Amino acid sequence: MKRLLIPLILCMTIAPLCYAAPSHEPAKVATSTSAGPVPLSAAVAPSAKDPVTTRTAAPLASEVKTNKAITLTMFVAIILFTGYIVVRAAKSTRTTADYYAAGGGISGFQNGWAIAGDYLSAATFLGIAGITSVFGADGFMYAVGPFFSFVTILLVIAEPCRNAGKYTLGDILSLRSASKVVRGTAALSAVVVSTFYLLGQMVGAGKLMQLLLGIPYSVSVIGVGALMILYVTFGGMKATTWVQIIKAFLLVLSGVTITVLMLGKFGFNLFAFYDAVASSPAIQEHVRGLLKHATPQPGFDYGQRFLEPGLILKDPLDQISLGIAFALGAAGLPHIMMRFFTVPNAQAARKSVVISMVLIGAFMIMVTMIGFGAALFITPQQITAVDKGGNMAAPMIAQFVGGGAGTLGGDIFLAFVCAVAFSTIIAVVSGLILAVSAAVAHDFYVNVLKDGKPDQREQMKIARISAFFIGAIAIVLGIACEKQNIAHLVVLAFAVVASSNFPVILFALFWKRFNAGGIVTGLSVGAIFAIGVVLVSPTMTYPKKIAADAKKIVEQLEKKQASGMVLADKDSKALVKARADYEKNKDGKSLVGLDAPLFPLKNPAILSVPVGFLAAIAGTFLFGSRREEEMFDELYIRQNTGYGMADASDH
């Protein structure tokens, strides 16, 4: 079967590309709202006196047009190269230790790059750059959270998990309790959490292929999912690790290149760069629209407002809640936790966290600046015209700094960044499918249904079958979630993990009285409560709120008309749209039948995390167990010394 791997990968590569829309004219990317492309050589460092201007009256491009030949070449090269890695890894993947943990033989340096590759997802690269380009400084809030989350991982999680675990969260928790309910609940939790995170990547993959290559969204998702099934089924953790390392390097390289070329236009003067952002007429106009100011308010600095938080996270408590989700959520992500079982010892686990922190922190700063640069040079209006979520901001600014639309350098750099984004999705989806496969096969099938009796051959067979079906389910759900914002899906995953997995992991490692009752209640109540709060939060769509905002615009513009002023063409279109939005949404309700949110914050962590901790504590006291309390001494020794763990060669 392994001999068929390369032909299968070639088929998966060629088949979706057959759907790509043909191009009969030179490819162009609208990198600004001006009438023509802006080549790099023609751009000068703007300032308050000479701001970057765009003629917003010009028509906005509704799609990103790429040089199909160059872009397809880049995509195929990425797919074939990663396919080669899978073939090499498949030859040495013989045991469950190889499949789930790469035999424990990954070095700390390699694992640090792999963790960065696993964590820097499509939501990070495309989503955060997009949020920053559309909503300004709020994007930085989404960027800095991951850096602080790894402080928690370094100080609390990395070493104890490496010493006490084997493949999954269920392995760590089962040291406190041999209950099958614990294993089953841990497996279900991993599936639920990873599914939210996985959906973000699948949606990102589909949108990327659809917008850049003209491939239908559903075909794109099917193609990506099929490739991931092949990668994980045959390559396991070894292939996934090397794909993540290579992808992390390419991602950092692209981020550095874009940032350097962009800031070089200002002589690497950050003050001049942000002054230009605040002085941009297009950005000022965009912010006025976000604030629902139909007419400019005297003395209000709309450009400066773009550099301040609050355009999305208007409530300071919302910012705190988002910070809690990020700071605690990453510590319980199943695909991140699995990475600590791939290194030979606890020292390597700590080293890998430090390296990943440096890489992730540096990249997050760069991706935020890329978002501001996209808003400056491309304009928020053009970015949202292509994709309402702003997810194409990074590829669009890449072409601009590469030389501009229609230039060879611009098209090559655009294709390179798009291929890197695609490799990002490949790597992260592979890690996620592997994590869910481990939960289903290792925790549920082997240890719950079969009491740990299956031999290595049977375990490998079940693991690969699990990966196949999980990939198929991911494809179906990815197609169903086409309209969802990828950053919001990932943030929801963080909130659920911070409310369920993190309290349980913390108590299991450091609280002597903790038991099976606390594990089950903490995992289930924390997750259910977090999801429930999200369903009644402002994150959901409330038609009557949309209608109310539209009504305000109608009233302001009609008042302007009544005063004898003639509306500009843009305002006339805004009035027509606002009237249509009001009529369409005035009688609507949210997904759960609400007129308005019951919970005021967009992120539930500030409320759901304490509930998760309290549920775990309550379950512990309600279902006490003397035997499980006595097992803490053994767990304590293992997590601090690594005693009882296998060597790297057979781990």
Secondary structure, DSSP 4 states (H G I P E B T S, - for coil): -GGGHHHHHHHHHHHHHTTSPP--S------SSSSS---GGG-----SSS-----TTSPPPSS----HHHHHHHHHHHHHHHHHHHHHHHHT--SHHHHHHGGG---HHHHHHHHHHHHS-HIIIIIIHHHHHHHTTHHHHHHHHHHHHHHHIIIIIHHHHHHH-SSSHHHHHHTT---HHHHHHHHHHHHHHHHHHHHHHHHHHHHHHHHHH---HHHHHHHHHHHHHHHHHHHHHHHHHHHHHHHHHHHHHHHHHHHHHHHHTTTT-HHHHHHHHHH-HHHHHHHHHHTT-SSPPTT--HHHHHTSS-SS--SHHHHHHHHHHHHHHGGG-HHHHGGGGSSSSHHHHHHHHHHHHHHHHHHHHHHHHHHHHHHHHT-HHHHHHH-TT-TTHHHHHHHHHHT-TTSHHHHHHHHHHHHHHHHHHHHHHHHHHHHHHHIIIIIIIIIIISTT---HHHHHHHHHHHHHHHHHHHHHHHHHTTTS-HHHHHHHHHHHHHHTHHHHHHHHHH-TT--HHHHHHHHHHHHHHHHHHHHTSTTS--HHHHHHHHHHHHHHHHHHHHTTPPPPHHHHHHHHHHHHHHHHHTT---TTS-SS-SS--S--HHHHHHHHHHHHHHHHHHT--HHHHHTHHHHHHHHHH-TTPPPTTT-
